[in-house]
């Protein structure tokens, strides 16, 4: 999968099919709220397995019952690439 | 356990026995680097279990192989209390 930076138009098109995800600064981010801390931990572990499988590692922040996921492509100069939109899609498939 | 804010002197005394932990702003924080992403995820889950058991929930941030833990006491006006130093001690006992 290409790690070239996407254009703003390409990112907007991808986000139109990714409810909950936003393009903030140079990354994509989304936050989920779960039924308690342990559920948020389990969700983080599941997203981490997706990260590892794709060798593309979104950052994960757990705050009690919330999980915030942020993803950018370091090899694309810290811009959003298809690796990020693809990972976002897989995470939403898992968590939504 | 008291959720009264600790004095700066009390915090410094506690930190003298907590290598790796710092008093930053209104919280305590420490970062660990592990042997890869899955190890960092496992460590986050373990810390989360400590959080849950104490009903005092440190924030957890996973960035590839790193886990950053931050803890403050909301009921102490977002200051550091004995709940934080006690949790920090338990986390260090687990991860160090």
N, CA and C atoms of all chains as a GROMACS GRO file, in nm:
protein
  576
    1UNK      N    1   0.084  -0.120   0.000
    1UNK     CA    2   0.000   0.000   0.000
    1UNK      C    3   0.087   0.125   0.000
    2UNK      N    4   0.046   0.222  -0.081
    2UNK     CA    5   0.126   0.342  -0.098
    2UNK      C    6   0.134   0.422   0.032
    3UNK      N    7   0.252   0.473   0.058
    3UNK     CA    8   0.263   0.564   0.172
    3UNK      C    9   0.285   0.708   0.124
    4UNK      N   10   0.243   0.736   0.000
    4UNK     CA   11   0.247   0.874  -0.048
    4UNK      C   12   0.137   0.954   0.023
    5UNK      N   13   0.163   1.081   0.053
    5UNK     CA   14   0.058   1.162   0.115
    5UNK      C   15  -0.064   1.173   0.024
    6UNK      N   16  -0.182   1.163   0.083
    6UNK     CA   17  -0.305   1.186   0.009
    6UNK      C   18  -0.329   1.337  -0.003
    7UNK      N   19  -0.402   1.374  -0.108
    7UNK     CA   20  -0.443   1.514  -0.120
    7UNK      C   21  -0.559   1.539  -0.022
    8UNK      N   22  -0.586   1.666   0.005
    8UNK     CA   23  -0.698   1.700   0.092
    8UNK      C   24  -0.828   1.643   0.036
    9UNK      N   25  -0.845   1.650  -0.097
    9UNK     CA   26  -0.968   1.598  -0.159
    9UNK      C   27  -0.979   1.446  -0.138
   10UNK      N   28  -0.867   1.377  -0.151
   10UNK     CA   29  -0.868   1.232  -0.132
   10UNK      C   30  -0.900   1.196   0.013
   11UNK      N   31  -0.848   1.275   0.106
   11UNK     CA   32  -0.877   1.250   0.247
   11UNK      C   33  -1.025   1.275   0.275
   12UNK      N   34  -1.078   1.385   0.222
   12UNK     CA   35  -1.219   1.416   0.245
   12UNK      C   36  -1.309   1.306   0.189
   13UNK      N   37  -1.272   1.256   0.072
   13UNK     CA   38  -1.351   1.148   0.011
   13UNK      C   39  -1.349   1.024   0.101
   14UNK      N   40  -1.232   0.991   0.151
   14UNK     CA   41  -1.221   0.873   0.238
   14UNK      C   42  -1.302   0.894   0.367
   15UNK      N   43  -1.293   1.016   0.423
   15UNK     CA   44  -1.362   1.042   0.550
   15UNK      C   45  -1.514   1.040   0.533
   16UNK      N   46  -1.563   1.066   0.412
   16UNK     CA   47  -1.707   1.064   0.390
   16UNK      C   48  -1.765   0.925   0.416
   17UNK      N   49  -1.678   0.826   0.411
   17UNK     CA   50  -1.722   0.689   0.439
   17UNK      C   51  -1.671   0.639   0.574
   18UNK      N   52  -1.619   0.730   0.655
   18UNK     CA   53  -1.563   0.691   0.785
   18UNK      C   54  -1.624   0.778   0.896
   19UNK      N   55  -1.749   0.750   0.933
   19UNK     CA   56  -1.813   0.831   1.037
   19UNK      C   57  -1.731   0.828   1.166
   20UNK      N   58  -1.717   0.945   1.228
   20UNK     CA   59  -1.646   0.953   1.354
   20UNK      C   60  -1.499   0.990   1.340
   21UNK      N   61  -1.446   0.974   1.220
   21UNK     CA   62  -1.304   1.008   1.198
   21UNK      C   63  -1.292   1.152   1.151
   22UNK      N   64  -1.187   1.220   1.199
   22UNK     CA   65  -1.159   1.358   1.158
   22UNK      C   66  -1.014   1.369   1.112
   23UNK      N   67  -0.991   1.465   1.025
   23UNK     CA   68  -0.855   1.500   0.983
   23UNK      C   69  -0.812   1.619   1.067
   24UNK      N   70  -0.723   1.594   1.161
   24UNK     CA   71  -0.681   1.697   1.255
   24UNK      C   72  -0.530   1.713   1.241
   25UNK      N   73  -0.486   1.834   1.208
   25UNK     CA   74  -0.342   1.854   1.188
   25UNK      C   75  -0.294   1.760   1.080
   26UNK      N   76  -0.197   1.676   1.113
   26UNK     CA   77  -0.141   1.585   1.012
   26UNK      C   78  -0.180   1.440   1.037
   27UNK      N   79  -0.290   1.418   1.108
   27UNK     CA   80  -0.330   1.280   1.134
   27UNK      C   81  -0.481   1.263   1.124
   28UNK      N   82  -0.524   1.140   1.122
   28UNK     CA   83  -0.666   1.106   1.136
   28UNK      C   84  -0.690   1.066   1.281
   29UNK      N   85  -0.806   1.102   1.335
   29UNK     CA   86  -0.835   1.060   1.472
   29UNK      C   87  -0.983   1.032   1.491
   30UNK      N   88  -1.010   0.942   1.585
   30UNK     CA   89  -1.147   0.909   1.623
   30UNK      C   90  -1.145   0.864   1.769
   31UNK      N   91  -1.257   0.884   1.837
   31UNK     CA   92  -1.269   0.847   1.979
   31UNK      C   93  -1.394   0.762   2.000
   32UNK      N   94  -1.379   0.657   2.075
   32UNK     CA   95  -1.493   0.573   2.112
   32UNK      C   96  -1.511   0.577   2.264
   33UNK      N   97  -1.634   0.568   2.306
   33UNK     CA   98  -1.666   0.558   2.449
   33UNK      C   99  -1.729   0.421   2.473
   34UNK      N  100  -1.677   0.349   2.569
   34UNK     CA  101  -1.721   0.213   2.596
   34UNK      C  102  -1.789   0.203   2.732
   35UNK      N  103  -1.833   0.084   2.761
   35UNK     CA  104  -1.902   0.057   2.886
   35UNK      C  105  -1.800   0.023   2.995
   36UNK      N  106  -1.719   0.124   3.031
   36UNK     CA  107  -1.622   0.105   3.138
   36UNK      C  108  -1.479   0.090   3.088
   37UNK      N  109  -1.386   0.091   3.184
   37UNK     CA  110  -1.243   0.091   3.155
   37UNK      C  111  -1.197  -0.040   3.091
   38UNK      N  112  -1.246  -0.152   3.142
   38UNK     CA  113  -1.197  -0.280   3.090
   38UNK      C  114  -1.238  -0.300   2.945
   39UNK      N  115  -1.354  -0.251   2.910
   39UNK     CA  116  -1.396  -0.260   2.770
   39UNK      C  117  -1.306  -0.174   2.682
   40UNK      N  118  -1.271  -0.055   2.731
   40UNK     CA  119  -1.180   0.032   2.654
   40UNK      C  120  -1.044  -0.034   2.637
   41UNK      N  121  -0.996  -0.101   2.741
   41UNK     CA  122  -0.868  -0.173   2.732
   41UNK      C  123  -0.874  -0.284   2.629
   42UNK      N  124  -0.984  -0.358   2.630
   42UNK     CA  125  -0.999  -0.468   2.534
   42UNK      C  126  -1.002  -0.414   2.392
   43UNK      N  127  -1.072  -0.301   2.372
   43UNK     CA  128  -1.078  -0.241   2.239
   43UNK      C  129  -0.939  -0.195   2.195
   44UNK      N  130  -0.862  -0.137   2.287
   44UNK     CA  131  -0.727  -0.093   2.254
   44UNK      C  132  -0.641  -0.212   2.211
   45UNK      N  133  -0.655  -0.322   2.281
   45UNK     CA  134  -0.579  -0.442   2.245
   45UNK      C  135  -0.617  -0.490   2.106
   46UNK      N  136  -0.746  -0.487   2.076
   46UNK     CA  137  -0.791  -0.531   1.943
   46UNK      C  138  -0.737  -0.440   1.834
   47UNK      N  139  -0.741  -0.309   1.857
   47UNK     CA  140  -0.686  -0.216   1.757
   47UNK      C  141  -0.535  -0.239   1.744
   48UNK      N  142  -0.470  -0.265   1.855
   48UNK     CA  143  -0.327  -0.292   1.850
   48UNK      C  144  -0.293  -0.414   1.767
   49UNK      N  145  -0.379  -0.514   1.770
   49UNK     CA  146  -0.356  -0.632   1.685
   49UNK      C  147  -0.368  -0.596   1.537
   50UNK      N  148  -0.464  -0.509   1.505
   50UNK     CA  149  -0.473  -0.459   1.366
   50UNK      C  150  -0.347  -0.381   1.329
   51UNK      N  151  -0.303  -0.296   1.420
   51UNK     CA  152  -0.179  -0.220   1.396
   51UNK      C  153  -0.064  -0.313   1.360
   52UNK      N  154  -0.051  -0.415   1.443
   52UNK     CA  155   0.065  -0.504   1.430
   52UNK      C  156   0.058  -0.584   1.300
   53UNK      N  157  -0.062  -0.628   1.267
   53UNK     CA  158  -0.080  -0.708   1.146
   53UNK      C  159  -0.044  -0.628   1.021
   54UNK      N  160  -0.078  -0.498   1.022
   54UNK     CA  161  -0.051  -0.413   0.906
   54UNK      C  162   0.086  -0.348   0.914
   55UNK      N  163   0.155  -0.368   1.025
   55UNK     CA  164   0.282  -0.299   1.050
   55UNK      C  165   0.266  -0.149   1.028
   56UNK      N  166   0.152  -0.098   1.077
   56UNK     CA  167   0.125   0.047   1.071
   56UNK      C  168   0.054   0.078   1.203
   57UNK      N  169   0.123   0.154   1.287
   57UNK     CA  170   0.084   0.158   1.428
   57UNK      C  171   0.019   0.292   1.465
   58UNK      N  172  -0.113   0.289   1.473
   58UNK     CA  173  -0.186   0.405   1.526
   58UNK      C  174  -0.151   0.422   1.673
   59UNK      N  175  -0.155   0.547   1.718
   59UNK     CA  176  -0.138   0.576   1.861
   59UNK      C  177  -0.271   0.554   1.932
   60UNK      N  178  -0.263   0.503   2.055
   60UNK     CA  179  -0.382   0.469   2.133
   60UNK      C  180  -0.377   0.541   2.267
   61UNK      N  181  -0.485   0.611   2.300
   61UNK     CA  182  -0.493   0.680   2.430
   61UNK      C  183  -0.620   0.634   2.501
   62UNK      N  184  -0.600   0.578   2.620
   62UNK     CA  185  -0.712   0.527   2.699
   62UNK      C  186  -0.732   0.619   2.819
   63UNK      N  187  -0.852   0.676   2.829
   63UNK     CA  188  -0.889   0.761   2.942
   63UNK      C  189  -1.019   0.706   3.000
   64UNK      N  190  -1.006   0.630   3.104
   64UNK     CA  191  -1.118   0.560   3.167
   64UNK      C  192  -1.197   0.476   3.065
   65UNK      N  193  -1.310   0.528   3.020
   65UNK     CA  194  -1.394   0.448   2.929
   65UNK      C  195  -1.379   0.490   2.784
   66UNK      N  196  -1.282   0.575   2.756
   66UNK     CA  197  -1.264   0.628   2.621
   66UNK      C  198  -1.134   0.578   2.558
   67UNK      N  199  -1.141   0.552   2.428
   67UNK     CA  200  -1.023   0.516   2.350
   67UNK      C  201  -1.014   0.614   2.234
   68UNK      N  202  -0.901   0.687   2.228
   68UNK     CA  203  -0.877   0.777   2.115
   68UNK      C  204  -0.767   0.716   2.030
   69UNK      N  205  -0.794   0.707   1.901
   69UNK     CA  206  -0.699   0.650   1.806
   69UNK      C  207  -0.654   0.759   1.712
   70UNK      N  208  -0.524   0.773   1.693
   70UNK     CA  209  -0.470   0.870   1.597
   70UNK      C  210  -0.371   0.798   1.508
   71UNK      N  211  -0.376   0.830   1.376
   71UNK     CA  212  -0.286   0.763   1.284
   71UNK      C  213  -0.232   0.860   1.181
   72UNK      N  214  -0.104   0.851   1.157
   72UNK     CA  215  -0.035   0.930   1.055
   72UNK      C  216   0.072   0.839   0.995
   73UNK      N  217   0.129   0.882   0.884
   73UNK     CA  218   0.231   0.799   0.817
   73UNK      C  219   0.366   0.869   0.824
   74UNK      N  220   0.453   0.815   0.910
   74UNK     CA  221   0.583   0.879   0.930
   74UNK      C  222   0.663   0.880   0.800
   75UNK      N  223   0.653   0.771   0.723
   75UNK     CA  224   0.733   0.762   0.599
   75UNK      C  225   0.677   0.851   0.489
   76UNK      N  226   0.560   0.911   0.513
   76UNK     CA  227   0.505   1.009   0.418
   76UNK      C  228   0.527   1.150   0.473
   77UNK      N  229   0.630   1.167   0.554
   77UNK     CA  230   0.658   1.300   0.609
   77UNK      C  231   0.553   1.340   0.711
   78UNK      N  232   0.505   1.241   0.788
   78UNK     CA  233   0.401   1.267   0.890
   78UNK      C  234   0.276   1.328   0.827
   79UNK      N  235   0.237   1.274   0.713
   79UNK     CA  236   0.112   1.316   0.649
   79UNK      C  237   0.019   1.195   0.648
   80UNK      N  238  -0.105   1.219   0.608
   80UNK     CA  239  -0.202   1.110   0.597
   80UNK      C  240  -0.186   1.042   0.461
   81UNK      N  241  -0.172   0.911   0.465
   81UNK     CA  242  -0.160   0.832   0.342
   81UNK      C  243  -0.273   0.729   0.339
   82UNK      N  244  -0.275   0.650   0.231
   82UNK     CA  245  -0.374   0.542   0.220
   82UNK      C  246  -0.357   0.440   0.331
   83UNK      N  247  -0.237   0.430   0.387
   83UNK     CA  248  -0.219   0.339   0.501
   83UNK      C  249  -0.308   0.381   0.619
   84UNK      N  250  -0.326   0.512   0.635
   84UNK     CA  251  -0.407   0.561   0.746
   84UNK      C  252  -0.556   0.542   0.720
   85UNK      N  253  -0.601   0.577   0.598
   85UNK     CA  254  -0.744   0.560   0.569
   85UNK      C  255  -0.781   0.412   0.570
   86UNK      N  256  -0.690   0.328   0.524
   86UNK     CA  257  -0.716   0.184   0.525
   86UNK      C  258  -0.724   0.131   0.668
   87UNK      N  259  -0.630   0.174   0.753
   87UNK     CA  260  -0.633   0.131   0.893
   87UNK      C  261  -0.758   0.183   0.963
   88UNK      N  262  -0.795   0.310   0.935
   88UNK     CA  263  -0.915   0.367   0.996
   88UNK      C  264  -1.038   0.284   0.960
   89UNK      N  265  -1.044   0.242   0.834
   89UNK     CA  266  -1.158   0.161   0.789
   89UNK      C  267  -1.163   0.029   0.866
   90UNK      N  268  -1.048  -0.034   0.881
   90UNK     CA  269  -1.043  -0.163   0.952
   90UNK      C  270  -1.080  -0.147   1.098
   91UNK      N  271  -1.037  -0.036   1.160
   91UNK     CA  272  -1.069  -0.013   1.301
   91UNK      C  273  -1.220   0.012   1.316
   92UNK      N  274  -1.277   0.090   1.226
   92UNK     CA  275  -1.421   0.115   1.234
   92UNK      C  276  -1.499  -0.013   1.211
   93UNK      N  277  -1.454  -0.098   1.119
   93UNK     CA  278  -1.519  -0.227   1.097
   93UNK      C  279  -1.521  -0.308   1.226
   94UNK      N  280  -1.413  -0.293   1.304
   94UNK     CA  281  -1.400  -0.370   1.429
   94UNK      C  282  -1.485  -0.311   1.542
   95UNK      N  283  -1.486  -0.179   1.555
   95UNK     CA  284  -1.540  -0.115   1.677
   95UNK      C  285  -1.680  -0.058   1.661
   96UNK      N  286  -1.721  -0.027   1.540
   96UNK     CA  287  -1.851   0.041   1.524
   96UNK      C  288  -1.967  -0.059   1.524
   97UNK      N  289  -0.826   0.539   5.109
   97UNK     CA  290  -0.706   0.623   5.093
   97UNK      C  291  -0.748   0.767   5.067
   98UNK      N  292  -0.675   0.858   5.129
   98UNK     CA  293  -0.712   1.000   5.120
   98UNK      C  294  -0.696   1.051   4.977
   99UNK      N  295  -0.792   1.134   4.937
   99UNK     CA  296  -0.777   1.200   4.809
   99UNK      C  297  -0.749   1.348   4.828
  100UNK      N  298  -0.695   1.384   4.946
  100UNK     CA  299  -0.651   1.522   4.967
  100UNK      C  300  -0.523   1.546   4.887
  101UNK      N  301  -0.508   1.667   4.832
  101UNK     CA  302  -0.384   1.697   4.759
  101UNK      C  303  -0.262   1.683   4.850
  102UNK      N  304  -0.157   1.624   4.798
  102UNK     CA  305  -0.030   1.619   4.871
  102UNK      C  306   0.043   1.752   4.854
  103UNK      N  307   0.126   1.784   4.952
  103UNK     CA  308   0.213   1.901   4.938
  103UNK      C  309   0.327   1.866   4.842
  104UNK      N  310   0.393   1.969   4.793
  104UNK     CA  311   0.508   1.946   4.703
  104UNK      C  312   0.613   1.861   4.774
  105UNK      N  313   0.635   1.888   4.902
  105UNK     CA  314   0.736   1.811   4.977
  105UNK      C  315   0.695   1.664   4.987
  106UNK      N  316   0.567   1.640   5.010
  106UNK     CA  317   0.520   1.501   5.019
  106UNK      C  318   0.534   1.430   4.885
  107UNK      N  319   0.508   1.504   4.776
  107UNK     CA  320   0.523   1.444   4.643
  107UNK      C  321   0.670   1.411   4.616
  108UNK      N  322   0.758   1.506   4.649
  108UNK     CA  323   0.901   1.483   4.624
  108UNK      C  324   0.951   1.363   4.703
  109UNK      N  325   0.903   1.350   4.826
  109UNK     CA  326   0.944   1.237   4.909
  109UNK      C  327   0.898   1.106   4.845
  110UNK      N  328   0.775   1.104   4.799
  110UNK     CA  329   0.723   0.982   4.735
  110UNK      C  330   0.802   0.951   4.608
  111UNK      N  331   0.831   1.055   4.528
  111UNK     CA  332   0.902   1.032   4.402
  111UNK      C  333   1.045   0.984   4.423
  112UNK      N  334   1.102   1.016   4.539
  112UNK     CA  335   1.239   0.971   4.566
  112UNK      C  336   1.247   0.819   4.570
  113UNK      N  337   1.130   0.756   4.590
  113UNK     CA  338   1.126   0.608   4.591
  113UNK      C  339   1.057   0.552   4.467
  114UNK      N  340   1.038   0.639   4.367
  114UNK     CA  341   0.968   0.597   4.245
  114UNK      C  342   1.049   0.636   4.122
  115UNK      N  343   1.158   0.562   4.094
  115UNK     CA  344   1.241   0.596   3.979
  115UNK      C  345   1.158   0.596   3.851
  116UNK      N  346   1.182   0.697   3.768
  116UNK     CA  347   1.113   0.704   3.639
  116UNK      C  348   0.988   0.788   3.641
  117UNK      N  349   0.936   0.815   3.760
  117UNK     CA  350   0.815   0.897   3.771
  117UNK      C  351   0.852   1.044   3.790
  118UNK      N  352   0.774   1.131   3.726
  118UNK     CA  353   0.794   1.275   3.739
  118UNK      C  354   0.663   1.341   3.777
  119UNK      N  355   0.676   1.455   3.844
  119UNK     CA  356   0.561   1.540   3.875
  119UNK      C  357   0.558   1.649   3.768
  120UNK      N  358   0.462   1.637   3.677
  120UNK     CA  359   0.453   1.729   3.563
  120UNK      C  360   0.316   1.796   3.570
  121UNK      N  361   0.316   1.927   3.578
  121UNK     CA  362   0.189   1.998   3.588
  121UNK      C  363   0.114   1.949   3.711
  122UNK      N  364  -0.006   1.897   3.690
  122UNK     CA  365  -0.088   1.851   3.803
  122UNK      C  366  -0.100   1.699   3.810
  123UNK      N  367  -0.003   1.628   3.747
  123UNK     CA  368  -0.012   1.482   3.749
  123UNK      C  369   0.125   1.420   3.767
  124UNK      N  370   0.124   1.291   3.794
  124UNK     CA  371   0.247   1.211   3.792
  124UNK      C  372   0.252   1.138   3.659
  125UNK      N  373   0.370   1.122   3.603
  125UNK     CA  374   0.380   1.048   3.478
  125UNK      C  375   0.509   0.970   3.469
  126UNK      N  376   0.501   0.860   3.394
  126UNK     CA  377   0.618   0.777   3.366
  126UNK      C  378   0.597   0.709   3.233
  127UNK      N  379   0.708   0.678   3.165
  127UNK     CA  380   0.701   0.613   3.034
  127UNK      C  381   0.791   0.490   3.035
  128UNK      N  382   0.740   0.382   2.980
  128UNK     CA  383   0.818   0.260   2.962
  128UNK      C  384   0.832   0.229   2.813
  129UNK      N  385   0.946   0.172   2.777
  129UNK     CA  386   0.967   0.125   2.640
  129UNK      C  387   0.982  -0.027   2.645
  130UNK      N  388   0.904  -0.095   2.563
  130UNK     CA  389   0.900  -0.241   2.564
  130UNK      C  390   0.955  -0.299   2.436
  131UNK      N  391   0.956  -0.429   2.430
  131UNK     CA  392   1.008  -0.501   2.314
  131UNK      C  393   0.895  -0.518   2.212
  132UNK      N  394   0.853  -0.405   2.155
  132UNK     CA  395   0.752  -0.411   2.050
  132UNK      C  396   0.613  -0.369   2.097
  133UNK      N  397   0.524  -0.355   1.999
  133UNK     CA  398   0.390  -0.302   2.023
  133UNK      C  399   0.305  -0.395   2.109
  134UNK      N  400   0.312  -0.526   2.082
  134UNK     CA  401   0.225  -0.617   2.156
  134UNK      C  402   0.261  -0.622   2.304
  135UNK      N  403   0.388  -0.608   2.332
  135UNK     CA  404   0.431  -0.604   2.472
  135UNK      C  405   0.377  -0.477   2.540
  136UNK      N  406   0.382  -0.365   2.467
  136UNK     CA  407   0.328  -0.240   2.524
  136UNK      C  408   0.177  -0.253   2.549
  137UNK      N  409   0.107  -0.319   2.458
  137UNK     CA  410  -0.037  -0.341   2.477
  137UNK      C  411  -0.064  -0.426   2.600
  138UNK      N  412   0.015  -0.531   2.615
  138UNK     CA  413  -0.004  -0.619   2.731
  138UNK      C  414   0.021  -0.544   2.860
  139UNK      N  415   0.124  -0.459   2.859
  139UNK     CA  416   0.155  -0.380   2.979
  139UNK      C  417   0.040  -0.283   3.010
  140UNK      N  418  -0.016  -0.221   2.906
  140UNK     CA  419  -0.129  -0.129   2.927
  140UNK      C  420  -0.247  -0.203   2.989
  141UNK      N  421  -0.272  -0.323   2.941
  141UNK     CA  422  -0.383  -0.401   2.996
  141UNK      C  423  -0.359  -0.431   3.144
  142UNK      N  424  -0.235  -0.466   3.176
  142UNK     CA  425  -0.203  -0.497   3.315
  142UNK      C  426  -0.220  -0.374   3.404
  143UNK      N  427  -0.173  -0.259   3.357
  143UNK     CA  428  -0.191  -0.136   3.435
  143UNK      C  429  -0.340  -0.104   3.448
  144UNK      N  430  -0.415  -0.128   3.341
  144UNK     CA  431  -0.559  -0.104   3.346
  144UNK      C  432  -0.628  -0.189   3.451
  145UNK      N  433  -0.580  -0.310   3.469
  145UNK     CA  434  -0.638  -0.395   3.574
  145UNK      C  435  -0.610  -0.339   3.712
  146UNK      N  436  -0.490  -0.284   3.730
  146UNK     CA  437  -0.460  -0.216   3.858
  146UNK      C  438  -0.552  -0.095   3.876
  147UNK      N  439  -0.568  -0.018   3.768
  147UNK     CA  440  -0.659   0.099   3.772
  147UNK      C  441  -0.797   0.057   3.823
  148UNK      N  442  -0.846  -0.049   3.760
  148UNK     CA  443  -0.983  -0.090   3.786
  148UNK      C  444  -0.999  -0.140   3.929
  149UNK      N  445  -0.899  -0.215   3.972
  149UNK     CA  446  -0.904  -0.272   4.106
  149UNK      C  447  -0.907  -0.164   4.214
  150UNK      N  448  -0.833  -0.056   4.188
  150UNK     CA  449  -0.828   0.055   4.285
  150UNK      C  450  -0.937   0.159   4.261
  151UNK      N  451  -1.010   0.141   4.154
  151UNK     CA  452  -1.108   0.242   4.113
  151UNK      C  453  -1.043   0.380   4.107
  152UNK      N  454  -0.922   0.381   4.053
  152UNK     CA  455  -0.847   0.505   4.031
  152UNK      C  456  -0.776   0.487   3.899
  153UNK      N  457  -0.817   0.564   3.799
  153UNK     CA  458  -0.784   0.528   3.661
  153UNK      C  459  -0.679   0.622   3.602
  154UNK      N  460  -0.556   0.575   3.599
  154UNK     CA  461  -0.451   0.648   3.528
  154UNK      C  462  -0.482   0.647   3.379
  155UNK      N  463  -0.440   0.753   3.310
  155UNK     CA  464  -0.450   0.757   3.164
  155UNK      C  465  -0.334   0.680   3.103
  156UNK      N  466  -0.363   0.613   2.993
  156UNK     CA  467  -0.264   0.528   2.927
  156UNK      C  468  -0.249   0.570   2.782
  157UNK      N  469  -0.125   0.592   2.739
  157UNK     CA  470  -0.100   0.629   2.599
  157UNK      C  471   0.002   0.532   2.542
  158UNK      N  472  -0.038   0.463   2.434
  158UNK     CA  473   0.049   0.365   2.371
  158UNK      C  474   0.094   0.419   2.236
  159UNK      N  475   0.225   0.431   2.220
  159UNK     CA  476   0.283   0.477   2.094
  159UNK      C  477   0.385   0.373   2.052
  160UNK      N  478   0.344   0.286   1.964
  160UNK     CA  479   0.424   0.171   1.918
  160UNK      C  480   0.475   0.088   2.038
  161UNK      N  481   0.602   0.106   2.075
  161UNK     CA  482   0.657   0.021   2.182
  161UNK      C  483   0.662   0.094   2.316
  162UNK      N  484   0.600   0.210   2.324
  162UNK     CA  485   0.605   0.291   2.446
  162UNK      C  486   0.468   0.299   2.513
  163UNK      N  487   0.471   0.297   2.645
  163UNK     CA  488   0.350   0.318   2.725
  163UNK      C  489   0.378   0.433   2.821
  164UNK      N  490   0.296   0.538   2.809
  164UNK     CA  491   0.306   0.651   2.900
  164UNK      C  492   0.186   0.648   2.992
  165UNK      N  493   0.211   0.655   3.122
  165UNK     CA  494   0.106   0.651   3.223
  165UNK      C  495   0.103   0.786   3.294
  166UNK      N  496  -0.015   0.846   3.304
  166UNK     CA  497  -0.030   0.971   3.379
  166UNK      C  498  -0.145   0.954   3.477
  167UNK      N  499  -0.124   1.006   3.598
  167UNK     CA  500  -0.229   0.991   3.700
  167UNK      C  501  -0.244   1.119   3.781
  168UNK      N  502  -0.369   1.158   3.800
  168UNK     CA  503  -0.404   1.272   3.883
  168UNK      C  504  -0.533   1.234   3.957
  169UNK      N  505  -0.570   1.315   4.056
  169UNK     CA  506  -0.690   1.284   4.133
  169UNK      C  507  -0.795   1.392   4.108
  170UNK      N  508  -0.896   1.355   4.031
  170UNK     CA  509  -1.000   1.453   3.994
  170UNK      C  510  -1.069   1.506   4.119
  171UNK      N  511  -1.094   1.416   4.216
  171UNK     CA  512  -1.168   1.456   4.335
  171UNK      C  513  -1.083   1.541   4.429
  172UNK      N  514  -0.953   1.554   4.398
  172UNK     CA  515  -0.866   1.644   4.474
  172UNK      C  516  -0.842   1.771   4.394
  173UNK      N  517  -0.934   1.804   4.306
  173UNK     CA  518  -0.918   1.925   4.225
  173UNK      C  519  -0.810   1.908   4.121
  174UNK      N  520  -0.799   1.786   4.067
  174UNK     CA  521  -0.696   1.756   3.967
  174UNK      C  522  -0.557   1.784   4.020
  175UNK      N  523  -0.535   1.743   4.144
  175UNK     CA  524  -0.402   1.752   4.203
  175UNK      C  525  -0.354   1.611   4.232
  176UNK      N  526  -0.228   1.601   4.270
  176UNK     CA  527  -0.171   1.471   4.305
  176UNK      C  528  -0.205   1.440   4.450
  177UNK      N  529  -0.261   1.321   4.472
  177UNK     CA  530  -0.295   1.276   4.607
  177UNK      C  531  -0.224   1.143   4.635
  178UNK      N  532  -0.245   1.090   4.756
  178UNK     CA  533  -0.187   0.960   4.790
  178UNK      C  534  -0.239   0.850   4.699
  179UNK      N  535  -0.357   0.870   4.641
  179UNK     CA  536  -0.407   0.769   4.546
  179UNK      C  537  -0.314   0.757   4.426
  180UNK      N  538  -0.253   0.869   4.386
  180UNK     CA  539  -0.163   0.867   4.271
  180UNK      C  540  -0.028   0.805   4.305
  181UNK      N  541   0.028   0.846   4.419
  181UNK     CA  542   0.158   0.789   4.455
  181UNK      C  543   0.144   0.640   4.484
  182UNK      N  544   0.031   0.600   4.541
  182UNK     CA  545   0.008   0.458   4.568
  182UNK      C  546  -0.007   0.378   4.439
  183UNK      N  547  -0.082   0.435   4.344
  183UNK     CA  548  -0.098   0.367   4.215
  183UNK      C  549   0.035   0.361   4.141
  184UNK      N  550   0.111   0.471   4.145
  184UNK     CA  551   0.242   0.472   4.078
  184UNK      C  552   0.332   0.362   4.134
  185UNK      N  553   0.327   0.344   4.265
  185UNK     CA  554   0.409   0.240   4.328
  185UNK      C  555   0.367   0.102   4.279
  186UNK      N  556   0.238   0.079   4.272
  186UNK     CA  557   0.188  -0.051   4.227
  186UNK      C  558   0.225  -0.077   4.081
  187UNK      N  559   0.218   0.027   3.998
  187UNK     CA  560   0.252   0.012   3.856
  187UNK      C  561   0.401  -0.018   3.842
  188UNK      N  562   0.484   0.053   3.917
  188UNK     CA  563   0.628   0.027   3.909
  188UNK      C  564   0.660  -0.114   3.959
  189UNK      N  565   0.592  -0.159   4.063
  189UNK     CA  566   0.613  -0.296   4.111
  189UNK      C  567   0.581  -0.396   4.000
  190UNK      N  568   0.484  -0.362   3.916
  190UNK     CA  569   0.442  -0.452   3.809
  190UNK      C  570   0.537  -0.448   3.690
  191UNK      N  571   0.580  -0.328   3.651
  191UNK     CA  572   0.649  -0.311   3.522
  191UNK      C  573   0.801  -0.300   3.530
  192UNK      N  574   0.854  -0.262   3.645
  192UNK     CA  575   0.999  -0.237   3.651
  192UNK      C  576   1.076  -0.366   3.673
   0.00000   0.00000   0.00000
